[in-house]
Amino acid sequence: MYTHFVLSTLHRQPIIPEKNRPRIEKYITGIVNNHDSKLYAIYANPEHIHFLISRSPKISEEDLATIIAESSEKFIN
């Protein structure tokens, strides 16, 4: 099952600088891979992130989105 996620920053503030974009994308890729899912595309804009995955049936969309959002928030901050 393919899912397209869009996560936005708080109040859509442009807090993701271009120089940090590759690190954030690699971090999220690692989270997805560690949950037996596969990432097909990702792009971090200054105020939001898009990514397309096929997720493992072992984890719900909601749970995976929550894990990614909370982990990446800590990483970005």
Residue, then its C-alpha position, 0 to 999 in steps of 0.5 A: m500500500y502506497t501512502h503520500f504524507v505531508l508534514s508541515t512545520l508549526h504555523r508553516q514557519p520556514i524553518i528547514p534551511e536548504k543546507n539541512r534538507p539532505r540530512i533531514e531527508k536521510y533521517i526520515t528515510g532511516i526511520v521509514n526503513n527501521h519500520d519495515s517500510k520503503l521510501y520511494a520519494i522525499y522532499a523537504n521544503p522550508e515549511h513542509i515535507h512530502f514523502l511517498i512510502s509503502r508501509s509494512p502491514k505491521i504498522s498503521e499509517e497513523d502510527l508511522a506518521t506519528i513516529i516520523a513527525e515526533s522524531s523528525e521534530k526533535f531532530i530538526n530542533 
